């Protein structure tokens, strides 16, 4: 089975060393089928097969502002670990033996900020 791959373009890139809020919207059918309105959700951010940072509803770095959207608040300390190329993230809903991957791999651009974070 092919994995749904979403490459984001024409979005504000993650700037290395700076915080950002990423917003991801989902269709109604997927939102309902995966019961994304409730429960614990995590998103692991990867580059070159290495997990750099994990967002989690338990620490407030993932929120659900409504209208089938997920917001991820990525801190400067997490973006500082990234290289200037796309970062891949995916979602897991639940925990323990009931945890399940939500279909899709998401790719968000990362770039170096021209002005240093002083």
FIKEZA-581929 format. One record per atom (N, C-alpha, C): residue number from 1; residue in one letter; chain; atom name; x negated, y negated, z negated. Coordinates in pm, whole numbers, always signed. Atoms other than C-alpha are relative to their C-alpha. Layout:
<zapas>
<k = NUM r = a c = A a = CA u = X v = Y w = Z>
...
</zapas>
This chain:
<zapas>
<k = 1 r = x c = A a = N u = -84 v = +118 w = +0>
<k = 1 r = x c = A a = CA u = +0 v = +0 w = +0>
<k = 1 r = x c = A a = C u = -88 v = -124 w = +0>
<k = 2 r = x c = A a = N u = +78 v = +123 w = -11>
<k = 2 r = x c = A a = CA u = -137 v = -341 w = +98>
<k = 2 r = x c = A a = C u = +32 v = -94 w = -117>
<k = 3 r = x c = A a = N u = -16 v = +95 w = +109>
<k = 3 r = x c = A a = CA u = -191 v = -598 w = -175>
<k = 3 r = x c = A a = C u = +35 v = -136 w = +59>
<k = 4 r = x c = A a = N u = -35 v = +134 w = -44>
<k = 4 r = x c = A a = CA u = -19 v = -932 w = -128>
<k = 4 r = x c = A a = C u = -115 v = -94 w = -37>
<k = 5 r = x c = A a = N u = +113 v = +91 w = +19>
<k = 5 r = x c = A a = CA u = -299 v = -1185 w = -84>
<k = 5 r = x c = A a = C u = +47 v = -139 w = +35>
<k = 6 r = x c = A a = N u = -40 v = +138 w = -21>
<k = 6 r = x c = A a = CA u = -226 v = -1555 w = -121>
<k = 6 r = x c = A a = C u = -123 v = -88 w = -13>
<k = 7 r = x c = A a = N u = +113 v = +92 w = +2>
<k = 7 r = x c = A a = CA u = -498 v = -1805 w = -27>
<k = 7 r = x c = A a = C u = +57 v = -142 w = +0>
<k = 8 r = x c = A a = N u = -50 v = +137 w = +11>
<k = 8 r = x c = A a = CA u = -420 v = -2156 w = -143>
<k = 8 r = x c = A a = C u = -94 v = -95 w = +73>
<k = 9 r = x c = A a = N u = +74 v = +106 w = -67>
<k = 9 r = x c = A a = CA u = -530 v = -2442 w = +80>
<k = 9 r = x c = A a = C u = +85 v = -126 w = -13>
<k = 10 r = x c = A a = N u = -70 v = +128 w = +16>
<k = 10 r = x c = A a = CA u = -431 v = -2807 w = +80>
<k = 10 r = x c = A a = C u = +52 v = -19 w = -143>
<k = 11 r = x c = A a = N u = -28 v = +21 w = +142>
<k = 11 r = x c = A a = CA u = -430 v = -2801 w = -301>
<k = 11 r = x c = A a = C u = -122 v = -65 w = -62>
<k = 12 r = x c = A a = N u = +114 v = +56 w = +70>
<k = 12 r = x c = A a = CA u = -647 v = -2980 w = -550>
<k = 12 r = x c = A a = C u = -90 v = +114 w = -45>
<k = 13 r = x c = A a = N u = +95 v = -105 w = +36>
<k = 13 r = x c = A a = CA u = -956 v = -2764 w = -590>
<k = 13 r = x c = A a = C u = -37 v = -10 w = -148>
<k = 14 r = x c = A a = N u = +60 v = -1 w = +133>
<k = 14 r = x c = A a = CA u = -1088 v = -2660 w = -928>
<k = 14 r = x c = A a = C u = -137 v = -65 w = +14>
<k = 15 r = x c = A a = N u = +130 v = +67 w = +0>
<k = 15 r = x c = A a = CA u = -1383 v = -2889 w = -998>
<k = 15 r = x c = A a = C u = -83 v = +60 w = -112>
<k = 16 r = x c = A a = N u = +87 v = -65 w = +97>
<k = 16 r = x c = A a = CA u = -1670 v = -2714 w = -1173>
<k = 16 r = x c = A a = C u = -30 v = -97 w = -114>
<k = 17 r = x c = A a = N u = +26 v = +82 w = +118>
<k = 17 r = x c = A a = CA u = -1699 v = -2849 w = -1528>
<k = 17 r = x c = A a = C u = +114 v = -90 w = -41>
<k = 18 r = x c = A a = N u = -115 v = +82 w = +32>
<k = 18 r = x c = A a = CA u = -1355 v = -3014 w = -1533>
<k = 18 r = x c = A a = C u = +124 v = +88 w = -22>
<k = 19 r = x c = A a = N u = -125 v = -70 w = +21>
<k = 19 r = x c = A a = CA u = -1016 v = -2901 w = -1660>
<k = 19 r = x c = A a = C u = +100 v = -32 w = +110>
<k = 20 r = x c = A a = N u = -103 v = +18 w = -102>
<k = 20 r = x c = A a = CA u = -717 v = -2862 w = -1428>
<k = 20 r = x c = A a = C u = +121 v = +85 w = -37>
<k = 21 r = x c = A a = N u = -120 v = -81 w = +13>
<k = 21 r = x c = A a = CA u = -360 v = -2738 w = -1434>
<k = 21 r = x c = A a = C u = +38 v = +50 w = +139>
<k = 22 r = x c = A a = N u = -36 v = -65 w = -125>
<k = 22 r = x c = A a = CA u = -275 v = -2492 w = -1157>
<k = 22 r = x c = A a = C u = +146 v = +43 w = -10>
<k = 23 r = x c = A a = N u = -141 v = -38 w = -2>
<k = 23 r = x c = A a = CA u = +90 v = -2439 w = -1062>
<k = 23 r = x c = A a = C u = +23 v = +100 w = +112>
<k = 24 r = x c = A a = N u = -30 v = -105 w = -97>
<k = 24 r = x c = A a = CA u = +204 v = -2121 w = -888>
<k = 24 r = x c = A a = C u = +151 v = +27 w = -4>
<k = 25 r = x c = A a = N u = -143 v = -27 w = -9>
<k = 25 r = x c = A a = CA u = +563 v = -2075 w = -768>
<k = 25 r = x c = A a = C u = +27 v = +137 w = +59>
<k = 26 r = x c = A a = N u = -37 v = -134 w = -45>
<k = 26 r = x c = A a = CA u = +737 v = -1744 w = -703>
<k = 26 r = x c = A a = C u = +142 v = -1 w = +56>
<k = 27 r = x c = A a = N u = -135 v = -17 w = -53>
<k = 27 r = x c = A a = CA u = +1040 v = -1639 w = -502>
<k = 27 r = x c = A a = C u = +91 v = +62 w = -105>
<k = 28 r = x c = A a = N u = -97 v = -48 w = +98>
<k = 28 r = x c = A a = CA u = +1357 v = -1553 w = -689>
<k = 28 r = x c = A a = C u = -3 v = +152 w = -16>
<k = 29 r = x c = A a = N u = -3 v = -147 w = +6>
<k = 29 r = x c = A a = CA u = +1347 v = -1181 w = -600>
<k = 29 r = x c = A a = C u = -117 v = +55 w = -82>
<k = 30 r = x c = A a = N u = +116 v = -46 w = +75>
<k = 30 r = x c = A a = CA u = +992 v = -1129 w = -732>
<k = 30 r = x c = A a = C u = +10 v = -43 w = -147>
<k = 31 r = x c = A a = N u = -14 v = +54 w = +135>
<k = 31 r = x c = A a = CA u = +1056 v = -1349 w = -1037>
<k = 31 r = x c = A a = C u = +94 v = +89 w = -83>
<k = 32 r = x c = A a = N u = -98 v = -83 w = +70>
<k = 32 r = x c = A a = CA u = +1361 v = -1141 w = -1131>
<k = 32 r = x c = A a = C u = -48 v = +143 w = -15>
<k = 33 r = x c = A a = N u = +44 v = -139 w = +3>
<k = 33 r = x c = A a = CA u = +1215 v = -800 w = -1043>
<k = 33 r = x c = A a = C u = -111 v = +23 w = -103>
<k = 34 r = x c = A a = N u = +112 v = -12 w = +94>
<k = 34 r = x c = A a = CA u = +904 v = -862 w = -1254>
<k = 34 r = x c = A a = C u = +31 v = -58 w = -137>
<k = 35 r = x c = A a = N u = -45 v = +57 w = +128>
<k = 35 r = x c = A a = CA u = +1102 v = -1025 w = -1539>
<k = 35 r = x c = A a = C u = -101 v = -103 w = -52>
<k = 36 r = x c = A a = N u = +106 v = +95 w = +32>
<k = 36 r = x c = A a = CA u = +859 v = -1316 w = -1535>
<k = 36 r = x c = A a = C u = +44 v = -114 w = -90>
<k = 37 r = x c = A a = N u = -51 v = +108 w = +85>
<k = 37 r = x c = A a = CA u = +1082 v = -1546 w = -1738>
<k = 37 r = x c = A a = C u = -41 v = +18 w = -147>
<k = 38 r = x c = A a = N u = +27 v = -27 w = +142>
<k = 38 r = x c = A a = CA u = +989 v = -1376 w = -2067>
<k = 38 r = x c = A a = C u = -120 v = +92 w = -14>
<k = 39 r = x c = A a = N u = +107 v = -93 w = +31>
<k = 39 r = x c = A a = CA u = +719 v = -1174 w = -2235>
<k = 39 r = x c = A a = C u = -139 v = -58 w = +19>
<k = 40 r = x c = A a = N u = +139 v = +43 w = -11>
<k = 40 r = x c = A a = CA u = +345 v = -1203 w = -2255>
<k = 40 r = x c = A a = C u = -48 v = +13 w = +144>
<k = 41 r = x c = A a = N u = +58 v = -2 w = -134>
<k = 41 r = x c = A a = CA u = +163 v = -1287 w = -1933>
<k = 41 r = x c = A a = C u = -145 v = -47 w = -11>
<k = 42 r = x c = A a = N u = +142 v = +37 w = -6>
<k = 42 r = x c = A a = CA u = -209 v = -1301 w = -1861>
<k = 42 r = x c = A a = C u = -43 v = -14 w = +145>
<k = 43 r = x c = A a = N u = +57 v = +17 w = -134>
<k = 43 r = x c = A a = CA u = -409 v = -1414 w = -1559>
<k = 43 r = x c = A a = C u = -152 v = +2 w = -14>
<k = 44 r = x c = A a = N u = +145 v = -11 w = +4>
<k = 44 r = x c = A a = CA u = -769 v = -1303 w = -1511>
<k = 44 r = x c = A a = C u = -61 v = -67 w = +121>
<k = 45 r = x c = A a = N u = +70 v = +73 w = -107>
<k = 45 r = x c = A a = CA u = -998 v = -1529 w = -1304>
<k = 45 r = x c = A a = C u = -133 v = +69 w = +27>
<k = 46 r = x c = A a = N u = +115 v = -79 w = -39>
<k = 46 r = x c = A a = CA u = -1269 v = -1344 w = -1111>
<k = 46 r = x c = A a = C u = -77 v = -65 w = +115>
<k = 47 r = x c = A a = N u = +85 v = +27 w = -116>
<k = 47 r = x c = A a = CA u = -1561 v = -1417 w = -881>
<k = 47 r = x c = A a = C u = -105 v = +109 w = +5>
<k = 48 r = x c = A a = N u = +100 v = -105 w = -21>
<k = 48 r = x c = A a = CA u = -1790 v = -1152 w = -737>
<k = 48 r = x c = A a = C u = +21 v = +120 w = -93>
<k = 49 r = x c = A a = N u = -32 v = -116 w = +82>
<k = 49 r = x c = A a = CA u = -1610 v = -882 w = -937>
<k = 49 r = x c = A a = C u = -18 v = -18 w = -149>
<k = 50 r = x c = A a = N u = +22 v = +27 w = +142>
<k = 50 r = x c = A a = CA u = -1678 v = -1049 w = -1273>
<k = 50 r = x c = A a = C u = +115 v = -87 w = -51>
<k = 51 r = x c = A a = N u = -104 v = +82 w = +63>
<k = 51 r = x c = A a = CA u = -1398 v = -1175 w = -1498>
<k = 51 r = x c = A a = C u = -67 v = -114 w = -74>
<k = 52 r = x c = A a = N u = +60 v = +119 w = +60>
<k = 52 r = x c = A a = CA u = -1490 v = -1530 w = -1592>
<k = 52 r = x c = A a = C u = +82 v = -56 w = -115>
<k = 53 r = x c = A a = N u = -89 v = +60 w = +100>
<k = 53 r = x c = A a = CA u = -1186 v = -1632 w = -1796>
<k = 53 r = x c = A a = C u = +138 v = +60 w = +15>
<k = 54 r = x c = A a = N u = -136 v = -51 w = -4>
<k = 54 r = x c = A a = CA u = -839 v = -1511 w = -1887>
<k = 54 r = x c = A a = C u = +94 v = -99 w = -66>
<k = 55 r = x c = A a = N u = -108 v = +85 w = +53>
<k = 55 r = x c = A a = CA u = -535 v = -1734 w = -1932>
<k = 55 r = x c = A a = C u = +103 v = +92 w = -64>
<k = 56 r = x c = A a = N u = -93 v = -85 w = +75>
<k = 56 r = x c = A a = CA u = -264 v = -1609 w = -2170>
<k = 56 r = x c = A a = C u = +113 v = -86 w = -54>
<k = 57 r = x c = A a = N u = -113 v = +72 w = +60>
<k = 57 r = x c = A a = CA u = +84 v = -1714 w = -2278>
<k = 57 r = x c = A a = C u = -17 v = -11 w = -151>
<k = 58 r = x c = A a = N u = +16 v = +3 w = +146>
<k = 58 r = x c = A a = CA u = -20 v = -1635 w = -2636>
<k = 58 r = x c = A a = C u = -83 v = -118 w = -48>
<k = 59 r = x c = A a = N u = +79 v = +117 w = +43>
<k = 59 r = x c = A a = CA u = -275 v = -1920 w = -2645>
<k = 59 r = x c = A a = C u = +48 v = -128 w = +68>
<k = 60 r = x c = A a = N u = -57 v = +119 w = -64>
<k = 60 r = x c = A a = CA u = -61 v = -2158 w = -2437>
<k = 60 r = x c = A a = C u = -67 v = -40 w = +129>
<k = 61 r = x c = A a = N u = +65 v = +36 w = -127>
<k = 61 r = x c = A a = CA u = -291 v = -2158 w = -2134>
<k = 61 r = x c = A a = C u = +85 v = +40 w = +120>
<k = 62 r = x c = A a = N u = -102 v = -25 w = -102>
<k = 62 r = x c = A a = CA u = +0 v = -2011 w = -1933>
<k = 62 r = x c = A a = C u = +134 v = -44 w = -59>
<k = 63 r = x c = A a = N u = -136 v = +44 w = +39>
<k = 63 r = x c = A a = CA u = +340 v = -2180 w = -1954>
<k = 63 r = x c = A a = C u = +94 v = +22 w = +117>
<k = 64 r = x c = A a = N u = -105 v = -15 w = -101>
<k = 64 r = x c = A a = CA u = +667 v = -2145 w = -1766>
<k = 64 r = x c = A a = C u = +88 v = -125 w = -6>
<k = 65 r = x c = A a = N u = -73 v = +126 w = +8>
<k = 65 r = x c = A a = CA u = +798 v = -2498 w = -1699>
<k = 65 r = x c = A a = C u = +140 v = +5 w = +60>
<k = 66 r = x c = A a = N u = -131 v = -12 w = -63>
<k = 66 r = x c = A a = CA u = +1107 v = -2369 w = -1514>
<k = 66 r = x c = A a = C u = -12 v = +10 w = +150>
<k = 67 r = x c = A a = N u = -7 v = -9 w = -146>
<k = 67 r = x c = A a = CA u = +1215 v = -2327 w = -1153>
<k = 67 r = x c = A a = C u = -96 v = +103 w = +58>
<k = 68 r = x c = A a = N u = +82 v = -113 w = -49>
<k = 68 r = x c = A a = CA u = +1025 v = -1995 w = -1114>
<k = 68 r = x c = A a = C u = -147 v = -37 w = +19>
<k = 69 r = x c = A a = N u = +140 v = +44 w = -9>
<k = 69 r = x c = A a = CA u = +686 v = -2157 w = -1178>
<k = 69 r = x c = A a = C u = -78 v = +43 w = -122>
<k = 70 r = x c = A a = N u = +97 v = -28 w = +106>
<k = 70 r = x c = A a = CA u = +384 v = -2061 w = -1381>
<k = 70 r = x c = A a = C u = -105 v = -111 w = +7>
<k = 71 r = x c = A a = N u = +109 v = +98 w = +7>
<k = 71 r = x c = A a = CA u = +138 v = -2328 w = -1495>
<k = 71 r = x c = A a = C u = -113 v = +59 w = -82>
<k = 72 r = x c = A a = N u = +120 v = -48 w = +68>
<k = 72 r = x c = A a = CA u = -215 v = -2234 w = -1591>
<k = 72 r = x c = A a = C u = -86 v = -122 w = -31>
<k = 73 r = x c = A a = N u = +87 v = +110 w = +43>
<k = 73 r = x c = A a = CA u = -417 v = -2486 w = -1793>
<k = 73 r = x c = A a = C u = -141 v = +54 w = -15>
<k = 74 r = x c = A a = N u = +137 v = -51 w = -5>
<k = 74 r = x c = A a = CA u = -777 v = -2410 w = -1705>
<k = 74 r = x c = A a = C u = -92 v = -105 w = -63>
<k = 75 r = x c = A a = N u = +87 v = +98 w = +65>
<k = 75 r = x c = A a = CA u = -1023 v = -2581 w = -1942>
<k = 75 r = x c = A a = C u = -132 v = -20 w = +73>
<k = 76 r = x c = A a = N u = +131 v = +30 w = -60>
<k = 76 r = x c = A a = CA u = -1351 v = -2741 w = -1839>
<k = 76 r = x c = A a = C u = -101 v = +111 w = -28>
<k = 77 r = x c = A a = N u = +95 v = -106 w = +35>
<k = 77 r = x c = A a = CA u = -1539 v = -2463 w = -2020>
<k = 77 r = x c = A a = C u = +16 v = +121 w = +92>
<k = 78 r = x c = A a = N u = -22 v = -112 w = -93>
<k = 78 r = x c = A a = CA u = -1379 v = -2203 w = -1788>
<k = 78 r = x c = A a = C u = -47 v = -35 w = +140>
<k = 79 r = x c = A a = N u = +42 v = +37 w = -136>
<k = 79 r = x c = A a = CA u = -1438 v = -2395 w = -1465>
<k = 79 r = x c = A a = C u = -151 v = -12 w = +10>
<k = 80 r = x c = A a = N u = +146 v = +10 w = +1>
<k = 80 r = x c = A a = CA u = -1802 v = -2446 w = -1570>
<k = 80 r = x c = A a = C u = -67 v = +133 w = +33>
<k = 81 r = x c = A a = N u = +54 v = -134 w = -27>
<k = 81 r = x c = A a = CA u = -1850 v = -2068 w = -1525>
<k = 81 r = x c = A a = C u = +10 v = +39 w = +148>
<k = 82 r = x c = A a = N u = -32 v = -36 w = -138>
<k = 82 r = x c = A a = CA u = -1737 v = -2075 w = -1159>
<k = 82 r = x c = A a = C u = -103 v = -51 w = +99>
<k = 83 r = x c = A a = N u = +83 v = +42 w = -113>
<k = 83 r = x c = A a = CA u = -1929 v = -2100 w = -834>
<k = 83 r = x c = A a = C u = +86 v = -76 w = +99>
<k = 84 r = x c = A a = N u = -78 v = +80 w = -96>
<k = 84 r = x c = A a = CA u = -1824 v = -2342 w = -555>
<k = 84 r = x c = A a = C u = +49 v = +84 w = +119>
<k = 85 r = x c = A a = N u = -68 v = -81 w = -101>
<k = 85 r = x c = A a = CA u = -1611 v = -2090 w = -362>
<k = 85 r = x c = A a = C u = +131 v = +45 w = -63>
<k = 86 r = x c = A a = N u = -129 v = -41 w = +55>
<k = 86 r = x c = A a = CA u = -1264 v = -1942 w = -404>
<k = 86 r = x c = A a = C u = -16 v = +89 w = -123>
<k = 87 r = x c = A a = N u = -11 v = -88 w = +115>
<k = 87 r = x c = A a = CA u = -1182 v = -1788 w = -740>
<k = 87 r = x c = A a = C u = +128 v = +81 w = +20>
<k = 88 r = x c = A a = N u = -115 v = -89 w = -14>
<k = 88 r = x c = A a = CA u = -943 v = -1493 w = -743>
<k = 88 r = x c = A a = C u = +62 v = +21 w = -138>
<k = 89 r = x c = A a = N u = -67 v = -34 w = +124>
<k = 89 r = x c = A a = CA u = -680 v = -1444 w = -1010>
<k = 89 r = x c = A a = C u = +122 v = +85 w = +29>
<k = 90 r = x c = A a = N u = -119 v = -83 w = -10>
<k = 90 r = x c = A a = CA u = -401 v = -1199 w = -1070>
<k = 90 r = x c = A a = C u = +71 v = -4 w = -135>
<k = 91 r = x c = A a = N u = -82 v = +7 w = +121>
<k = 91 r = x c = A a = CA u = -125 v = -1162 w = -1327>
<k = 91 r = x c = A a = C u = +33 v = +139 w = -52>
<k = 92 r = x c = A a = N u = -46 v = -121 w = +69>
<k = 92 r = x c = A a = CA u = -39 v = -892 w = -1580>
<k = 92 r = x c = A a = C u = +109 v = -46 w = -96>
<k = 93 r = x c = A a = N u = -110 v = +31 w = +91>
<k = 93 r = x c = A a = CA u = +290 v = -896 w = -1768>
<k = 93 r = x c = A a = C u = +9 v = +110 w = -103>
<k = 94 r = x c = A a = N u = -10 v = -96 w = +109>
<k = 94 r = x c = A a = CA u = +329 v = -727 w = -2105>
<k = 94 r = x c = A a = C u = -136 v = +29 w = -60>
<k = 95 r = x c = A a = N u = +126 v = -38 w = +64>
<k = 95 r = x c = A a = CA u = +65 v = -556 w = -2314>
<k = 95 r = x c = A a = C u = +3 v = +147 w = -36>
<k = 96 r = x c = A a = N u = +11 v = -141 w = +37>
<k = 96 r = x c = A a = CA u = -60 v = -215 w = -2412>
<k = 96 r = x c = A a = C u = +47 v = +92 w = +112>
<k = 97 r = x c = A a = N u = -42 v = -97 w = -102>
<k = 97 r = x c = A a = CA u = +88 v = +88 w = -2234>
<k = 97 r = x c = A a = C u = +114 v = -51 w = +89>
<k = 98 r = x c = A a = N u = -110 v = +57 w = -80>
<k = 98 r = x c = A a = CA u = +381 v = -124 w = -2109>
<k = 98 r = x c = A a = C u = -46 v = -110 w = +94>
<k = 99 r = x c = A a = N u = +51 v = +106 w = -88>
<k = 99 r = x c = A a = CA u = +156 v = -377 w = -1931>
<k = 99 r = x c = A a = C u = +5 v = +46 w = +145>
<k = 100 r = x c = A a = N u = +0 v = -34 w = -143>
<k = 100 r = x c = A a = CA u = +192 v = -392 w = -1556>
<k = 100 r = x c = A a = C u = -48 v = -120 w = +80>
<k = 101 r = x c = A a = N u = +50 v = +104 w = -90>
<k = 101 r = x c = A a = CA u = +23 v = -585 w = -1279>
<k = 101 r = x c = A a = C u = +117 v = -54 w = +82>
<k = 102 r = x c = A a = N u = -98 v = +64 w = -87>
<k = 102 r = x c = A a = CA u = +242 v = -832 w = -1095>
<k = 102 r = x c = A a = C u = -63 v = +0 w = +140>
<k = 103 r = x c = A a = N u = +58 v = -8 w = -135>
<k = 103 r = x c = A a = CA u = +196 v = -784 w = -719>
<k = 103 r = x c = A a = C u = -61 v = -133 w = +44>
<k = 104 r = x c = A a = N u = +63 v = +117 w = -59>
<k = 104 r = x c = A a = CA u = -49 v = -1024 w = -561>
<k = 104 r = x c = A a = C u = -137 v = -30 w = -57>
<k = 105 r = x c = A a = N u = +130 v = +56 w = +38>
<k = 105 r = x c = A a = CA u = -400 v = -1161 w = -567>
<k = 105 r = x c = A a = C u = -1 v = -140 w = +55>
<k = 106 r = x c = A a = N u = -7 v = +140 w = -35>
<k = 106 r = x c = A a = CA u = -430 v = -1534 w = -560>
<k = 106 r = x c = A a = C u = -141 v = -58 w = +7>
<k = 107 r = x c = A a = N u = +133 v = +55 w = -24>
<k = 107 r = x c = A a = CA u = -730 v = -1727 w = -427>
<k = 107 r = x c = A a = C u = +11 v = -154 w = +1>
<k = 108 r = x c = A a = N u = -8 v = +146 w = +16>
<k = 108 r = x c = A a = CA u = -783 v = -2091 w = -534>
<k = 108 r = x c = A a = C u = -139 v = -58 w = +27>
<k = 109 r = x c = A a = N u = +132 v = +57 w = -31>
<k = 109 r = x c = A a = CA u = -1063 v = -2318 w = -404>
<k = 109 r = x c = A a = C u = -67 v = -60 w = -124>
<k = 110 r = x c = A a = N u = +85 v = +58 w = +106>
<k = 110 r = x c = A a = CA u = -1346 v = -2422 w = -636>
<k = 110 r = x c = A a = C u = -108 v = -79 w = +71>
<k = 111 r = x c = A a = N u = +107 v = +81 w = -60>
<k = 111 r = x c = A a = CA u = -1587 v = -2702 w = -553>
<k = 111 r = x c = A a = C u = -74 v = -78 w = -107>
<k = 112 r = x c = A a = N u = +81 v = +82 w = +90>
<k = 112 r = x c = A a = CA u = -1858 v = -2909 w = -712>
<k = 112 r = x c = A a = C u = +52 v = -143 w = +5>
<k = 113 r = x c = A a = N u = -41 v = +140 w = +9>
<k = 113 r = x c = A a = CA u = -1750 v = -3252 w = -832>
<k = 113 r = x c = A a = C u = -119 v = -87 w = +39>
<k = 114 r = x c = A a = N u = +109 v = +88 w = -45>
<k = 114 r = x c = A a = CA u = -1954 v = -3529 w = -670>
<k = 114 r = x c = A a = C u = -56 v = -80 w = -117>
<k = 115 r = x c = A a = N u = +43 v = +77 w = +117>
<k = 115 r = x c = A a = CA u = -1963 v = -3743 w = -985>
<k = 115 r = x c = A a = C u = -9 v = +92 w = -118>
<k = 116 r = x c = A a = N u = +20 v = -89 w = +113>
<k = 116 r = x c = A a = CA u = -2102 v = -3565 w = -1286>
<k = 116 r = x c = A a = C u = +96 v = -31 w = -113>
<k = 117 r = x c = A a = N u = -85 v = +14 w = +118>
<k = 117 r = x c = A a = CA u = -1889 v = -3508 w = -1594>
<k = 117 r = x c = A a = C u = -90 v = -48 w = -115>
<k = 118 r = x c = A a = N u = +92 v = +57 w = +99>
<k = 118 r = x c = A a = CA u = -2077 v = -3743 w = -1827>
<k = 118 r = x c = A a = C u = +67 v = -27 w = -133>
</zapas>
